[in-house]
Amino acid sequence: MYANMQTKQLDVNGKMVLTCSEGYIVNRDEWSEDFVRAQAAAENLDLTDEVWDVVWFLREFYETHGAQAEVRKIAKHFKTAWGEERGNSTYLHKIFPFGGPQKQGNRLAGLMRTKGEH
């Protein structure tokens, strides 16, 4: 998947976890909540309850459907969960300022880059 891409190491509680140069985990089996904390720190992202909600949703969606959730499906889910004011693409991009829920959220959730992402 990331064979031609340069990798880097992320220190996750003293264990070095490989990510691609953009921060996506190379081996999904190495994902943990501590990975989320380390990656969020590397990206200077505050891990709010909302961020955790999205991370868990993305992981569950992937496990159920075998693919990453599209932004509109993420927004639809959180519109129901959080209400109109926060359950929308604008708000999701506010809490994930470095690529939105589909890029930054997937990185934290230990998922792959989405197709077509450059």
N, CA, C and O atoms as CSV, one atom per row, in Angstrom:
chain,resi,resn,atom,element,x,y,z
A,1,MET,N,N,0.821,-1.193,0.000
A,1,MET,CA,C,0.000,0.000,0.000
A,1,MET,C,C,0.861,1.251,0.000
A,1,MET,O,O,0.643,2.150,-0.812
A,2,TYR,N,N,1.836,1.323,0.900
A,2,TYR,CA,C,2.714,2.478,0.972
A,2,TYR,C,C,4.132,2.090,0.551
A,2,TYR,O,O,5.099,2.713,0.989
A,3,ALA,N,N,4.260,1.071,-0.290
A,3,ALA,CA,C,5.561,0.514,-0.649
A,3,ALA,C,C,6.500,1.551,-1.262
A,3,ALA,O,O,7.699,1.530,-0.985
A,4,ASN,N,N,5.990,2.436,-2.071
A,4,ASN,CA,C,6.832,3.412,-2.753
A,4,ASN,C,C,6.931,4.733,-1.999
A,4,ASN,O,O,7.520,5.693,-2.496
A,5,MET,N,N,6.367,4.781,-0.824
A,5,MET,CA,C,6.339,6.015,-0.067
A,5,MET,C,C,7.340,5.947,1.085
A,5,MET,O,O,7.524,4.901,1.706
A,6,GLN,N,N,7.968,7.057,1.349
A,6,GLN,CA,C,8.898,7.134,2.472
A,6,GLN,C,C,8.127,6.994,3.780
A,6,GLN,O,O,7.026,7.527,3.921
A,7,THR,N,N,8.711,6.276,4.735
A,7,THR,CA,C,8.057,6.097,6.020
A,7,THR,C,C,8.789,6.882,7.099
A,7,THR,O,O,9.934,7.301,6.927
A,8,LYS,N,N,8.101,7.064,8.203
A,8,LYS,CA,C,8.710,7.675,9.377
A,8,LYS,C,C,8.208,6.909,10.592
A,8,LYS,O,O,7.277,6.109,10.494
A,9,GLN,N,N,8.826,7.158,11.725
A,9,GLN,CA,C,8.454,6.459,12.943
A,9,GLN,C,C,7.761,7.414,13.904
A,9,GLN,O,O,8.155,8.570,14.058
A,10,LEU,N,N,6.727,6.903,14.540
A,10,LEU,CA,C,5.993,7.660,15.543
A,10,LEU,C,C,6.180,6.935,16.875
A,10,LEU,O,O,5.900,5.741,16.984
A,11,ASP,N,N,6.646,7.653,17.870
A,11,ASP,CA,C,6.841,7.071,19.186
A,11,ASP,C,C,5.491,6.968,19.895
A,11,ASP,O,O,4.871,7.977,20.233
A,12,VAL,N,N,5.051,5.733,20.112
A,12,VAL,CA,C,3.792,5.469,20.794
A,12,VAL,C,C,4.126,4.761,22.104
A,12,VAL,O,O,4.237,3.537,22.161
A,13,ASN,N,N,4.283,5.561,23.147
A,13,ASN,CA,C,4.651,5.030,24.471
A,13,ASN,C,C,5.905,4.162,24.417
A,13,ASN,O,O,5.943,3.079,25.003
A,14,GLY,N,N,6.923,4.637,23.718
A,14,GLY,CA,C,8.195,3.927,23.662
A,14,GLY,C,C,8.286,2.888,22.564
A,14,GLY,O,O,9.364,2.342,22.330
A,15,LYS,N,N,7.189,2.597,21.885
A,15,LYS,CA,C,7.205,1.671,20.752
A,15,LYS,C,C,7.163,2.488,19.470
A,15,LYS,O,O,6.326,3.379,19.320
A,16,MET,N,N,8.069,2.181,18.548
A,16,MET,CA,C,8.091,2.917,17.296
A,16,MET,C,C,7.112,2.289,16.300
A,16,MET,O,O,7.230,1.112,15.958
A,17,VAL,N,N,6.152,3.084,15.842
A,17,VAL,CA,C,5.135,2.646,14.894
A,17,VAL,C,C,5.403,3.348,13.573
A,17,VAL,O,O,5.556,4.569,13.533
A,18,LEU,N,N,5.458,2.583,12.496
A,18,LEU,CA,C,5.713,3.161,11.182
A,18,LEU,C,C,4.464,3.818,10.617
A,18,LEU,O,O,3.364,3.269,10.672
A,19,THR,N,N,4.670,5.009,10.073
A,19,THR,CA,C,3.632,5.695,9.313
A,19,THR,C,C,4.231,6.098,7.983
A,19,THR,O,O,5.452,6.145,7.831
A,20,CYS,N,N,3.366,6.390,7.015
A,20,CYS,CA,C,3.873,6.955,5.772
A,20,CYS,C,C,4.286,8.397,6.079
A,20,CYS,O,O,4.063,8.889,7.185
A,21,SER,N,N,4.871,9.050,5.121
A,21,SER,CA,C,5.357,10.410,5.351
A,21,SER,C,C,4.238,11.378,5.720
A,21,SER,O,O,4.498,12.445,6.275
A,22,GLU,N,N,2.992,11.010,5.415
A,22,GLU,CA,C,1.849,11.874,5.730
A,22,GLU,C,C,1.189,11.517,7.062
A,22,GLU,O,O,0.233,12.177,7.469
A,23,GLY,N,N,1.682,10.485,7.744
A,23,GLY,CA,C,1.162,10.133,9.055
A,23,GLY,C,C,0.156,8.998,9.087
A,23,GLY,O,O,-0.364,8.670,10.154
A,24,TYR,N,N,-0.130,8.389,7.941
A,24,TYR,CA,C,-1.039,7.241,7.923
A,24,TYR,C,C,-0.281,6.004,8.394
A,24,TYR,O,O,0.827,5.739,7.929
A,25,ILE,N,N,-0.874,5.251,9.312
A,25,ILE,CA,C,-0.233,4.071,9.875
A,25,ILE,C,C,0.018,3.038,8.774
A,25,ILE,O,O,-0.837,2.825,7.914
A,26,VAL,N,N,1.171,2.410,8.802
A,26,VAL,CA,C,1.520,1.413,7.792
A,26,VAL,C,C,0.872,0.066,8.119
A,26,VAL,O,O,0.313,-0.581,7.233
A,27,ASN,N,N,0.941,-0.354,9.369
A,27,ASN,CA,C,0.377,-1.634,9.788
A,27,ASN,C,C,-0.829,-1.373,10.683
A,27,ASN,O,O,-0.677,-0.994,11.844
A,28,ARG,N,N,-2.022,-1.575,10.141
A,28,ARG,CA,C,-3.249,-1.282,10.895
A,28,ARG,C,C,-3.332,-2.047,12.215
A,28,ARG,O,O,-3.995,-1.595,13.149
A,29,ASP,N,N,-2.672,-3.193,12.300
A,29,ASP,CA,C,-2.693,-3.977,13.539
A,29,ASP,C,C,-1.969,-3.278,14.682
A,29,ASP,O,O,-2.131,-3.663,15.840
A,30,GLU,N,N,-1.177,-2.260,14.378
A,30,GLU,CA,C,-0.461,-1.521,15.415
A,30,GLU,C,C,-1.251,-0.331,15.950
A,30,GLU,O,O,-0.768,0.398,16.817
A,31,TRP,N,N,-2.466,-0.134,15.433
A,31,TRP,CA,C,-3.296,0.978,15.893
A,31,TRP,C,C,-3.721,0.754,17.336
A,31,TRP,O,O,-3.979,-0.377,17.749
A,32,SER,N,N,-3.792,1.829,18.092
A,32,SER,CA,C,-4.281,1.796,19.469
A,32,SER,C,C,-4.741,3.203,19.830
A,32,SER,O,O,-4.509,4.157,19.087
A,33,GLU,N,N,-5.387,3.314,20.966
A,33,GLU,CA,C,-5.762,4.646,21.442
A,33,GLU,C,C,-4.511,5.474,21.706
A,33,GLU,O,O,-4.521,6.692,21.526
A,34,ASP,N,N,-3.440,4.822,22.129
A,34,ASP,CA,C,-2.183,5.546,22.334
A,34,ASP,C,C,-1.627,6.068,21.014
A,34,ASP,O,O,-0.999,7.126,20.982
A,35,PHE,N,N,-1.854,5.324,19.911
A,35,PHE,CA,C,-1.457,5.827,18.593
A,35,PHE,C,C,-2.203,7.128,18.307
A,35,PHE,O,O,-1.612,8.097,17.831
A,36,VAL,N,N,-3.499,7.146,18.599
A,36,VAL,CA,C,-4.302,8.356,18.369
A,36,VAL,C,C,-3.698,9.528,19.139
A,36,VAL,O,O,-3.524,10.619,18.595
A,37,ARG,N,N,-3.384,9.289,20.396
A,37,ARG,CA,C,-2.816,10.361,21.228
A,37,ARG,C,C,-1.486,10.853,20.656
A,37,ARG,O,O,-1.250,12.058,20.578
A,38,ALA,N,N,-0.615,9.915,20.256
A,38,ALA,CA,C,0.696,10.295,19.711
A,38,ALA,C,C,0.556,11.025,18.381
A,38,ALA,O,O,1.230,12.030,18.155
A,39,GLN,N,N,-0.314,10.532,17.496
A,39,GLN,CA,C,-0.496,11.174,16.191
A,39,GLN,C,C,-1.133,12.545,16.358
A,39,GLN,O,O,-0.742,13.495,15.680
A,40,ALA,N,N,-2.102,12.656,17.246
A,40,ALA,CA,C,-2.737,13.954,17.498
A,40,ALA,C,C,-1.711,14.946,18.034
A,40,ALA,O,O,-1.713,16.113,17.642
A,41,ALA,N,N,-0.841,14.494,18.922
A,41,ALA,CA,C,0.213,15.376,19.452
A,41,ALA,C,C,1.139,15.811,18.323
A,41,ALA,O,O,1.536,16.974,18.260
A,42,ALA,N,N,1.484,14.886,17.434
A,42,ALA,CA,C,2.363,15.215,16.302
A,42,ALA,C,C,1.703,16.239,15.378
A,42,ALA,O,O,2.389,17.037,14.739
A,43,GLU,N,N,0.376,16.213,15.309
A,43,GLU,CA,C,-0.374,17.137,14.448
A,43,GLU,C,C,-0.888,18.352,15.217
A,43,GLU,O,O,-1.594,19.191,14.658
A,44,ASN,N,N,-0.531,18.445,16.508
A,44,ASN,CA,C,-0.964,19.557,17.357
A,44,ASN,C,C,-2.485,19.690,17.374
A,44,ASN,O,O,-3.030,20.788,17.261
A,45,LEU,N,N,-3.156,18.547,17.518
A,45,LEU,CA,C,-4.614,18.505,17.538
A,45,LEU,C,C,-5.098,18.204,18.944
A,45,LEU,O,O,-4.609,17.273,19.584
A,46,ASP,N,N,-6.043,18.977,19.425
A,46,ASP,CA,C,-6.655,18.754,20.731
A,46,ASP,C,C,-7.628,17.584,20.620
A,46,ASP,O,O,-8.548,17.614,19.803
A,47,LEU,N,N,-7.428,16.563,21.436
A,47,LEU,CA,C,-8.291,15.382,21.406
A,47,LEU,C,C,-9.535,15.599,22.270
A,47,LEU,O,O,-9.581,15.203,23.435
A,48,THR,N,N,-10.517,16.225,21.682
A,48,THR,CA,C,-11.784,16.455,22.367
A,48,THR,C,C,-12.648,15.197,22.296
A,48,THR,O,O,-12.340,14.266,21.553
A,49,ASP,N,N,-13.718,15.178,23.064
A,49,ASP,CA,C,-14.665,14.063,22.988
A,49,ASP,C,C,-15.225,13.929,21.572
A,49,ASP,O,O,-15.458,12.818,21.096
A,50,GLU,N,N,-15.439,15.056,20.908
A,50,GLU,CA,C,-15.961,15.016,19.538
A,50,GLU,C,C,-14.973,14.348,18.583
A,50,GLU,O,O,-15.375,13.562,17.725
A,51,VAL,N,N,-13.697,14.655,18.727
A,51,VAL,CA,C,-12.684,14.028,17.878
A,51,VAL,C,C,-12.702,12.515,18.104
A,51,VAL,O,O,-12.682,11.734,17.152
A,52,TRP,N,N,-12.741,12.113,19.377
A,52,TRP,CA,C,-12.807,10.677,19.674
A,52,TRP,C,C,-14.068,10.047,19.077
A,52,TRP,O,O,-14.005,8.938,18.546
A,53,ASP,N,N,-15.212,10.738,19.155
A,53,ASP,CA,C,-16.450,10.209,18.562
A,53,ASP,C,C,-16.266,9.931,17.076
A,53,ASP,O,O,-16.694,8.893,16.572
A,54,VAL,N,N,-15.633,10.858,16.385
A,54,VAL,CA,C,-15.422,10.688,14.947
A,54,VAL,C,C,-14.439,9.547,14.683
A,54,VAL,O,O,-14.665,8.739,13.782
A,55,VAL,N,N,-13.367,9.472,15.447
A,55,VAL,CA,C,-12.392,8.388,15.262
A,55,VAL,C,C,-13.080,7.026,15.411
A,55,VAL,O,O,-12.895,6.138,14.578
A,56,TRP,N,N,-13.869,6.869,16.466
A,56,TRP,CA,C,-14.556,5.592,16.675
A,56,TRP,C,C,-15.585,5.327,15.589
A,56,TRP,O,O,-15.744,4.185,15.160
A,57,PHE,N,N,-16.286,6.357,15.135
A,57,PHE,CA,C,-17.245,6.180,14.033
A,57,PHE,C,C,-16.525,5.716,12.768
A,57,PHE,O,O,-16.976,4.787,12.098
A,58,LEU,N,N,-15.404,6.366,12.444
A,58,LEU,CA,C,-14.660,6.001,11.233
A,58,LEU,C,C,-14.184,4.555,11.289
A,58,LEU,O,O,-14.272,3.828,10.299
A,59,ARG,N,N,-13.685,4.144,12.434
A,59,ARG,CA,C,-13.218,2.763,12.586
A,59,ARG,C,C,-14.380,1.773,12.451
A,59,ARG,O,O,-14.258,0.760,11.762
A,60,GLU,N,N,-15.496,2.064,13.103
A,60,GLU,CA,C,-16.654,1.177,13.036
A,60,GLU,C,C,-17.213,1.109,11.611
A,60,GLU,O,O,-17.566,0.033,11.128
A,61,PHE,N,N,-17.289,2.261,10.946
A,61,PHE,CA,C,-17.785,2.299,9.575
A,61,PHE,C,C,-16.897,1.439,8.681
A,61,PHE,O,O,-17.395,0.664,7.864
A,62,TYR,N,N,-15.584,1.578,8.838
A,62,TYR,CA,C,-14.654,0.797,8.016
A,62,TYR,C,C,-14.820,-0.699,8.284
A,62,TYR,O,O,-14.848,-1.496,7.347
A,63,GLU,N,N,-14.929,-1.077,9.534
A,63,GLU,CA,C,-15.093,-2.499,9.882
A,63,GLU,C,C,-16.388,-3.060,9.307
A,63,GLU,O,O,-16.433,-4.214,8.881
A,64,THR,N,N,-17.435,-2.251,9.295
A,64,THR,CA,C,-18.733,-2.699,8.794
A,64,THR,C,C,-18.788,-2.740,7.271
A,64,THR,O,O,-19.340,-3.675,6.690
A,65,HIS,N,N,-18.210,-1.712,6.619
A,65,HIS,CA,C,-18.372,-1.553,5.171
A,65,HIS,C,C,-17.119,-1.876,4.355
A,65,HIS,O,O,-17.199,-2.002,3.133
A,66,GLY,N,N,-15.970,-2.013,5.009
A,66,GLY,CA,C,-14.740,-2.315,4.284
A,66,GLY,C,C,-14.209,-1.151,3.467
A,66,GLY,O,O,-13.384,-1.340,2.573
A,67,ALA,N,N,-14.674,0.041,3.768
A,67,ALA,CA,C,-14.237,1.248,3.060
A,67,ALA,C,C,-14.386,2.435,4.008
A,67,ALA,O,O,-15.130,2.375,4.987
A,68,GLN,N,N,-13.664,3.517,3.699
A,68,GLN,CA,C,-13.765,4.721,4.510
A,68,GLN,C,C,-15.098,5.415,4.246
A,68,GLN,O,O,-15.650,5.349,3.148
A,69,ALA,N,N,-15.588,6.070,5.270
A,69,ALA,CA,C,-16.834,6.829,5.152
A,69,ALA,C,C,-16.588,8.106,4.358
A,69,ALA,O,O,-15.567,8.770,4.533
A,70,GLU,N,N,-17.523,8.437,3.493
A,70,GLU,CA,C,-17.462,9.698,2.767
A,70,GLU,C,C,-17.884,10.815,3.713
A,70,GLU,O,O,-18.629,10.587,4.666
A,71,VAL,N,N,-17.400,12.025,3.442
A,71,VAL,CA,C,-17.697,13.159,4.316
A,71,VAL,C,C,-19.201,13.337,4.486
A,71,VAL,O,O,-19.657,13.622,5.593
A,72,ARG,N,N,-19.974,13.179,3.437
A,72,ARG,CA,C,-21.431,13.374,3.564
A,72,ARG,C,C,-22.054,12.340,4.498
A,72,ARG,O,O,-23.013,12.651,5.203
A,73,LYS,N,N,-21.523,11.112,4.514
A,73,LYS,CA,C,-22.042,10.090,5.428
A,73,LYS,C,C,-21.615,10.388,6.866
A,73,LYS,O,O,-22.368,10.146,7.809
A,74,ILE,N,N,-20.406,10.913,7.021
A,74,ILE,CA,C,-19.945,11.306,8.355
A,74,ILE,C,C,-20.832,12.426,8.880
A,74,ILE,O,O,-21.303,12.372,10.016
A,75,ALA,N,N,-21.061,13.447,8.045
A,75,ALA,CA,C,-21.884,14.586,8.446
A,75,ALA,C,C,-23.312,14.142,8.764
A,75,ALA,O,O,-23.903,14.611,9.737
A,76,LYS,N,N,-23.864,13.248,7.960
A,76,LYS,CA,C,-25.227,12.768,8.196
A,76,LYS,C,C,-25.317,12.056,9.543
A,76,LYS,O,O,-26.264,12.268,10.301
A,77,HIS,N,N,-24.336,11.219,9.836
A,77,HIS,CA,C,-24.326,10.512,11.117
A,77,HIS,C,C,-24.272,11.499,12.288
A,77,HIS,O,O,-25.039,11.385,13.244
A,78,PHE,N,N,-23.355,12.467,12.199
A,78,PHE,CA,C,-23.185,13.388,13.322
A,78,PHE,C,C,-24.263,14.462,13.380
A,78,PHE,O,O,-24.451,15.083,14.426
A,79,LYS,N,N,-24.964,14.690,12.296
A,79,LYS,CA,C,-26.128,15.574,12.347
A,79,LYS,C,C,-27.180,14.947,13.258
A,79,LYS,O,O,-27.831,15.640,14.040
A,80,THR,N,N,-27.339,13.628,13.148
A,80,THR,CA,C,-28.265,12.907,14.015
A,80,THR,C,C,-27.733,12.857,15.450
A,80,THR,O,O,-28.489,13.060,16.400
A,81,ALA,N,N,-26.435,12.587,15.605
A,81,ALA,CA,C,-25.839,12.427,16.937
A,81,ALA,C,C,-25.687,13.753,17.678
A,81,ALA,O,O,-25.951,13.831,18.877
A,82,TRP,N,N,-25.261,14.794,16.964
A,82,TRP,CA,C,-24.921,16.064,17.615
A,82,TRP,C,C,-25.895,17.198,17.333
A,82,TRP,O,O,-25.864,18.218,18.021
A,83,GLY,N,N,-26.746,17.041,16.350
A,83,GLY,CA,C,-27.660,18.116,15.973
A,83,GLY,C,C,-27.140,18.913,14.783
A,83,GLY,O,O,-25.991,18.781,14.362
A,84,GLU,N,N,-28.020,19.728,14.272
A,84,GLU,CA,C,-27.773,20.520,13.056
A,84,GLU,C,C,-26.542,21.426,13.154
A,84,GLU,O,O,-25.769,21.538,12.203
A,85,GLU,N,N,-26.368,22.069,14.305
A,85,GLU,CA,C,-25.308,23.073,14.461
A,85,GLU,C,C,-23.894,22.482,14.333
A,85,GLU,O,O,-23.007,23.113,13.758
A,86,ARG,N,N,-23.690,21.276,14.867
A,86,ARG,CA,C,-22.355,20.672,14.843
A,86,ARG,C,C,-22.249,19.520,13.854
A,86,ARG,O,O,-21.141,19.161,13.455
A,87,GLY,N,N,-23.356,18.940,13.454
A,87,GLY,CA,C,-23.324,17.792,12.550
A,87,GLY,C,C,-23.318,18.202,11.099
A,87,GLY,O,O,-24.254,17.907,10.356
A,88,ASN,N,N,-22.260,18.885,10.694
A,88,ASN,CA,C,-22.147,19.312,9.298
A,88,ASN,C,C,-20.679,19.355,8.889
A,88,ASN,O,O,-19.788,19.342,9.739
A,89,SER,N,N,-20.438,19.406,7.605
A,89,SER,CA,C,-19.076,19.360,7.073
A,89,SER,C,C,-18.217,20.519,7.582
A,89,SER,O,O,-17.035,20.331,7.869
A,90,THR,N,N,-18.796,21.702,7.694
A,90,THR,CA,C,-18.036,22.861,8.163
A,90,THR,C,C,-17.509,22.636,9.574
A,90,THR,O,O,-16.338,22.892,9.851
A,91,TYR,N,N,-18.368,22.162,10.459
A,91,TYR,CA,C,-17.951,21.928,11.836
A,91,TYR,C,C,-16.935,20.793,11.912
A,91,TYR,O,O,-15.963,20.884,12.662
A,92,LEU,N,N,-17.149,19.726,11.145
A,92,LEU,CA,C,-16.204,18.606,11.140
A,92,LEU,C,C,-14.819,19.054,10.680
A,92,LEU,O,O,-13.806,18.593,11.206
A,93,HIS,N,N,-14.778,19.950,9.701
A,93,HIS,CA,C,-13.483,20.478,9.251
A,93,HIS,C,C,-12.872,21.415,10.304
A,93,HIS,O,O,-11.653,21.579,10.357
A,94,LYS,N,N,-13.703,22.015,11.121
A,94,LYS,CA,C,-13.191,22.872,12.192
A,94,LYS,C,C,-12.484,22.036,13.258
A,94,LYS,O,O,-11.430,22.429,13.758
A,95,ILE,N,N,-13.062,20.882,13.608
A,95,ILE,CA,C,-12.423,20.065,14.644
A,95,ILE,C,C,-11.290,19.203,14.089
A,95,ILE,O,O,-10.485,18.670,14.852
A,96,PHE,N,N,-11.224,19.066,12.765
A,96,PHE,CA,C,-10.109,18.393,12.082
A,96,PHE,C,C,-9.493,19.384,11.092
A,96,PHE,O,O,-9.694,19.256,9.884
A,97,PRO,N,N,-8.742,20.373,11.595
A,97,PRO,CA,C,-8.271,21.466,10.734
A,97,PRO,C,C,-7.188,21.075,9.730
A,97,PRO,O,O,-6.889,21.858,8.829
A,98,PHE,N,N,-6.602,19.906,9.854
A,98,PHE,CA,C,-5.525,19.496,8.955
A,98,PHE,C,C,-5.980,18.365,8.043
A,98,PHE,O,O,-5.441,17.259,8.083
A,99,GLY,N,N,-6.986,18.665,7.217
A,99,GLY,CA,C,-7.451,17.694,6.235
A,99,GLY,C,C,-8.872,17.212,6.438
A,99,GLY,O,O,-9.346,16.358,5.689
A,100,GLY,N,N,-9.557,17.739,7.431
A,100,GLY,CA,C,-10.939,17.343,7.646
A,100,GLY,C,C,-11.049,15.924,8.189
A,100,GLY,O,O,-10.041,15.263,8.441
A,101,PRO,N,N,-12.276,15.468,8.365
A,101,PRO,CA,C,-12.469,14.142,8.948
A,101,PRO,C,C,-12.004,13.016,8.036
A,101,PRO,O,O,-11.633,11.944,8.513
A,102,GLN,N,N,-12.023,13.249,6.728
A,102,GLN,CA,C,-11.653,12.172,5.820
A,102,GLN,C,C,-10.143,11.980,5.741
A,102,GLN,O,O,-9.692,10.854,5.533
A,103,LYS,N,N,-9.360,13.014,5.896
A,103,LYS,CA,C,-7.905,12.866,5.891
A,103,LYS,C,C,-7.384,12.748,7.320
A,103,LYS,O,O,-6.857,11.704,7.703
A,104,GLN,N,N,-7.525,13.797,8.099
A,104,GLN,CA,C,-6.989,13.782,9.453
A,104,GLN,C,C,-7.711,12.744,10.315
A,104,GLN,O,O,-7.079,12.048,11.109
A,105,GLY,N,N,-9.008,12.641,10.162
A,105,GLY,CA,C,-9.757,11.649,10.920
A,105,GLY,C,C,-9.304,10.234,10.601
A,105,GLY,O,O,-9.111,9.420,11.504
A,106,ASN,N,N,-9.135,9.939,9.315
A,106,ASN,CA,C,-8.672,8.605,8.918
A,106,ASN,C,C,-7.263,8.324,9.421
A,106,ASN,O,O,-6.955,7.197,9.810
A,107,ARG,N,N,-6.402,9.345,9.415
A,107,ARG,CA,C,-5.046,9.132,9.961
A,107,ARG,C,C,-5.130,8.701,11.414
A,107,ARG,O,O,-4.503,7.722,11.818
A,108,LEU,N,N,-5.908,9.437,12.196
A,108,LEU,CA,C,-6.030,9.118,13.616
A,108,LEU,C,C,-6.700,7.766,13.834
A,108,LEU,O,O,-6.357,7.042,14.768
A,109,ALA,N,N,-7.639,7.432,12.986
A,109,ALA,CA,C,-8.374,6.173,13.122
A,109,ALA,C,C,-7.567,4.970,12.635
A,109,ALA,O,O,-8.026,3.832,12.733
A,110,GLY,N,N,-6.382,5.218,12.116
A,110,GLY,CA,C,-5.544,4.121,11.661
A,110,GLY,C,C,-5.990,3.538,10.334
A,110,GLY,O,O,-5.725,2.373,10.038
A,111,LEU,N,N,-6.667,4.350,9.538
A,111,LEU,CA,C,-7.151,3.889,8.244
A,111,LEU,C,C,-6.250,4.401,7.132
A,111,LEU,O,O,-5.394,5.258,7.348
A,112,MET,N,N,-6.456,3.866,5.954
A,112,MET,CA,C,-5.653,4.225,4.793
A,112,MET,C,C,-6.050,5.599,4.244
A,112,MET,O,O,-7.078,6.171,4.605
A,113,ARG,N,N,-5.203,6.088,3.372
A,113,ARG,CA,C,-5.570,7.282,2.618
A,113,ARG,C,C,-6.769,6.937,1.767
A,113,ARG,O,O,-6.893,5.806,1.295
A,114,THR,N,N,-7.654,7.894,1.564
A,114,THR,CA,C,-8.815,7.640,0.709
A,114,THR,C,C,-8.386,7.662,-0.746
A,114,THR,O,O,-7.421,8.334,-1.109
A,115,LYS,N,N,-9.108,6.926,-1.575
A,115,LYS,CA,C,-8.793,6.890,-3.002
A,115,LYS,C,C,-8.899,8.303,-3.574
A,115,LYS,O,O,-9.795,9.069,-3.218
A,116,GLY,N,N,-7.974,8.628,-4.460
A,116,GLY,CA,C,-7.962,9.933,-5.089
A,116,GLY,C,C,-7.294,11.017,-4.274
A,116,GLY,O,O,-7.147,12.145,-4.743
A,117,GLU,N,N,-6.884,10.690,-3.052
A,117,GLU,CA,C,-6.201,11.674,-2.214
A,117,GLU,C,C,-4.761,11.791,-2.673
A,117,GLU,O,O,-4.095,10.783,-2.906
A,118,HIS,N,N,-4.282,13.009,-2.803
A,118,HIS,CA,C,-2.906,13.217,-3.277
A,118,HIS,C,C,-2.013,13.670,-2.158
A,118,HIS,O,O,-0.822,13.894,-2.371
